[in-house]
């Protein structure tokens, strides 16, 4: 599926190209969470029912729960008790390379993980730490090392440039192996996934 999306996104469209979003933990922000409903309302006022809008929003709204359940299930498959596990969430913003926390899907993910008894740490160098604590409910750590220390899962929920060159060989010494890498944006390449597995990490990506 990801290869199909990649190919489709090479098709010219107007002054740019087609831009089909990749599977992910969910869409947030102030536009994509409300604009589809505005479109549906406008269509309804003109006698047209856009069923795809309601379906798309329902799927998107379900993605944080799917992500949290995926993490819990994968931890169990690794022989780990979620209630005795730690998940380090890397990236709290609603999209890559921004510190914007508006309607970020990481909020329900973290809440659901905590309901399952999981210890949650977080690191996002782009967000205001005080604001993040108020909105997300977790104060981000001052450093990546502080967040990942002893983690049973690294959940990459915003793929900031900061995280593109993570030294997983070094991180291996900080986390609790076997450690799950949850790719919440489905952006890691096949070569990176193979490298993670060679290092002893378990990998699971949304959309993979």
C-alpha positions, 0 to 999 in steps of 0.5 A: 500500500505504501508503495502505491501511495508513493507512486501516486504522489508522483502524479502532477496536479496543478502546480504541484503533485498529488499528496495522499497522506500516509497512514499514521497515528491520526490527523490533528491540527485546526484545519483537517479536523474541522474542514471536512465537516464544513464541506459536508455541511455545505454539501448537505445544504445543497441536497448532497450527502458526502458519506465519505466525510463521516467515514474518513473522520470516524477512521481518523478519530479511531487511530489513536486507540488503534495505535495504543492497542497496537503498542500494548499488543506488541509489548505482550508479544515480546513477553512484556507486561504492559503494566510493568512497561515503559513507552517513550513517546518521541514527538508530541506535535500533531505533525512533523517538524512543528511544535503545534499541539492543537488536536494532536492525536498523541493526547488520546494515545498517551491517555489510553496507554496510561489506562493500560498501566503503562509508564509513559515518558515523552520527548519533543524538542519542538514543543513548549514543555509547559504547554505540553504538560498542560495539553498532553498530561506529560511533561516532556523530558529535557533530553532524548536520553532521559526519555528513552532510558529503560523504555520497552517501546520507542513510539515515534509519533511525530517524525521530526528531522531531529529523529531522522538520524537516531543512533539506534545502536547507541539507544540499544544500550539505554532501552530495555531489550527487546525493545519495540519501535512503533513507527506512528508515521510509517516513514522508516525505509525498508533499509532502516527497518532491516537495520533495526531488526539486525540490532534486535529491535522489534518493529511495527509501523502503522500501515505496515 
